[in-house]
Structure formats: C-alpha cells, structure tokens
Amino acid sequence: ESQERMLIIVHKGREEEVKRIFDKWDLPWAEVGEVTGDGMMVVKNHGEVIATVPAAKLADDADEATRLQQLISWMFEENGFHGSRSDYYNRANSYLNEVIDDREGIPITLSVLFIEFARRLDLDVVGVGMPGHFIVRYEPAEGEPQLLDVFNGAQVIDRNEAALIVRSITGMRPLDEHLAATSKQDIITRMLHNLLGTARIDDDELRARRYIDTIIAITGGDIGR
C-alpha cells in the first residue's frame, strides 16, 4: 500500500480553480491552513486556538533537539496534556478526540498524539508498546535514541528504568523485544483492547462486541489478549 500526501500553497484568489481540478480527477482534498505572513503558526482544534508558536522556532533555525524540547514544552506545559490518574479506566481516555479536548489520557493515546505532533515537526518518533505501559522512542538523525515516557510528561528514561516499569506493572521478566517499535496496526489493536476492557468494566456487551468485531477485522481473526 502506498499513501502520498501533498501540500499545495495556492495564490489567493485561485482557490476555486484548484478545487475544480482536484474534483475533476476525483482527488480528495482539504484546506488545512492559511498563510498569513505574520510569522506565527496558529494551531486550532474545532475552531479553538490550542497553540501559537513562532514559525521560525519550528523551521530552518531550529535543530531536532530544539524542536523536540519545544514540542514537550508546548504539549505539557503550555497546553496541560497529562496522564489520567484519578479516572484512568474512563473510556474517554481512549478516544483521541476527547483526549485532545480534555488534555488528559492514558499512555497509549498521549503517545499517539505525541508521535503525530512530532511527525509534523519532522521528528522521528515511534511507539514502544511495552507490556503494561506504552512509551515512545525518539530517533534523531544524529546521536543516540531516547526513550520518553509521555504519560509522565515525556520524561526521558533509560532501558533499566523501562525494565523496572514492565516488572512493577506486570511482574514479567523484561525482554529486549519489549522495546521494539510497535506497528500502526498493533497500536490500533492495543487501543481497541483498552476500549474492550472499559466495555467489560461497564458490563456493556453490545459495545464489547463492536470492539471484538473490529479487532478481528483488523487482525484477520486474531483476537489476541
């Protein structure tokens, strides 16, 4: 499967012409922003401004390490994203739209958002689905990779600390494979398993059945854990 994305900056006044060309060839399109010339990147969610960042900080004069620190500061300090502790098993923590609205989530949903934000800053970050806890790995073009615990504010942890997390949560003996990158399909499946768990906690068999059917459709019949 090949997926290509293209960004086009259209001269003002020619927007409808470009839309007609895309429609003619049955190509999906979406307006994702507007060039204002004020030097600021304004990020909105459902019309609400959730971040205003000087564009230069995210562009040519910012190296990878600077962009990573700016992302961490923007996500956790400026916008208050945080791990859910008092209501961890609330299903809202597994719905990305609600995590964005509430700024609160569980390890995997916060990590998915972090990965996507990092991608937009041209940072290579992958998910690491350890048993019992989900973290990410930042893989810079130069230098050593870093494990980040997004649930705890993107705190940098080493392999020994990651192993302690696995052992303390699951009682399992940590293995090297626990720190392997997790595929997109496995991330989605794990999120569905989390939602399946919330449905069972709520004794909602209809919702549980929907999640099971979706897991089977994605995995080709393997329901997993």
N, C-alpha and C positions, 0 to 999 in steps of 0.2 A: 504494500500500500504506500502510496506517495501523497503527501499533503504539502501544498505550497501556499504560502501567504505572501501577498504583495501589498506594499503601502504606496499609494499614489498621492502626491500633493498637487491639487488641481488649482489652476489660476481662478481667482474669484470671478464669478460670472459665467463660468463654463461647467458648473456642477451638473446641470441637467443634461448637457451634451454627453458627458462621461457616463452618467447613469443610463442613458439610452443605448450607448454602445455595450455596456455590460448586460443590459436586458436583452438586447438583440441576440447576443451569443449565449444567453441563458447562464450567465456567470453570477454567482452570489456576490453581493457587495454590502458594505455597511459603512456609514460615516462614524469614524472613531474619534474625531477631534477637529480642531480648528487652529490654524496658525495665526497667532495674534501679534507676534513681533515684540512682545513686552519682556522677553527673556525668561518667562516663568512657565513651568509645566504645572498645570492645574489638573488634578485627577478628581473625577466625580463618580459617584455611585448613585444611580437613580436620581440624578439631578443635585444631589448633595455633595458639596466640596469636601473631600476627605483628605486632600493633601495639596499643598502649594510649595513647589520646590524650584529653586533657581535651575534653569535648564543646563547651564554651564557645569553645575556640580555633577550632572549625570552624563556629560558628554566628553568631549575630547580632552579636557584638562583634568579629568578625574580618572585615576587608575583603578584597577579592580578592587584593591583593598579599601580605597576611599569609598567606592560605590557600595561595597558590602556594609561598611560601617554606617553609611548614610541610610541604607535600607533598614538596618537594625534600629537605628535611632528613630526613623520615620514610623516604622511599624509599631514599635513597643513603647517608645517614649512620647512621641507626638500624637499618635492615634490610639494608644491604650490597648492594643491587642494583648491578650493574656490568656493563660491556661485556666480552664474552668476547674475549680477545686471543690466548691460547695455543692455544685449540681452537675457533677461530671457525666452522669449517665442520661442527662436530658437529651432527647433526640435532636434538639435544636443545635447542639454542639457538633452534630454530624452533617448538618445541612450548610453548605458553603455560603449560600445567600444570607442565612441567619447569623453565621459566624461573622460575616462582613458587617452586618447591621449591628450586632451586639458586641463586636470586638472580643468575643470570647469563644473558645473552642477547645477541643481535645488535641492531643499531639498530632494526629494524622491530618486533621483539617487545617490546623495552623501551619503545618509543614507544607501542605499542598499550596496554600496561599503564598507562603514564603518562596517556594520554588517558582511559582508563576511570577511574582513580583521580581525575583532575581533574573528570570529569563528576559523580562522587559528591560533590564539594566545590562543585558549581555553578560550575565554571570552564570557560570556553570554550577548548578546546584542539583543534586539528585536525592531522592528519598531513600531512606535506610529503614526498612521495616524490621526492627529487632523484635524478638518475642516480648510481648507485653508493653512495648513502648516504641514510638516512631520518632526518628530524628532525621536530620539531613546531613549530607556531606558536601561541603564547598570545595570544588576542584579548580583551583586557579591555573591559569596558563603557565605560571612560573611559581615554584615553591611547593610546599607540602600541603596536601588536602587537610581540611579541618572538619571535625565532627561538631555539629551545632545542635543543641537541644532547644528546638523552637518553643516547646511548651514552657520552658523556663527562660524566655526572653532571648533565645538564640545564644545561650551560654556555650562557650567552647568547652568540649570535654575530650579527654583522650581515650584510647582504647580500653585502658584499665577501668576508667570511670564508666564507660559504656558497658563493660562486662559486669560491673557491680550492679548497674541498673537492671540488667537482664536477670542476674541471680536473685536480687532482692524482690523483684516483682513476680518472677515465675518459679524460682528455685532451680532453674535449669543450669547446666554447665555451659558457660558461654563458648561459642564456636566462632571461628573466623567467618564462616558463611553468614552469621547473623549480621555482619557489617557489609554485606554485598548490596549493591544498588538494587532497588525494587522497581520492577517494570510498572508502566502505567496501568496495565491490566490488573496486576496484583494489588496496586494501590486502590483501584476502584473496588475490587473484590473485598479487600480488607475493610473499606468504608461500609460496604453493604453488609458485611458480617457484623460490624458495630451496630448498624441500624437494626439488623435482625435481632441482636441482643436486646436492644431497647424495646422492640416489639414484644419479645418474650417476657421482659420485665413487666410490661404493661398488660400482659395476657391478651394481646391483640393478634389473634391467629390470622385474620384476613391480611393485615399489614405484613405479618411474618411470611405468609405465603407469597406475597408480591416480591419480597426481597429474595426469597429462595428461588423463585422462578427467574428473577433477573440474574442471580448468581449462576444458575445453571445455563442460561442463555449466553453469558459472557465466557464461562469456562468450558462450555461444551459438555456439561453434565457432571462436573466435579464440584460437589457442594463444599468440600473442604472441611474446615474445622466447624 
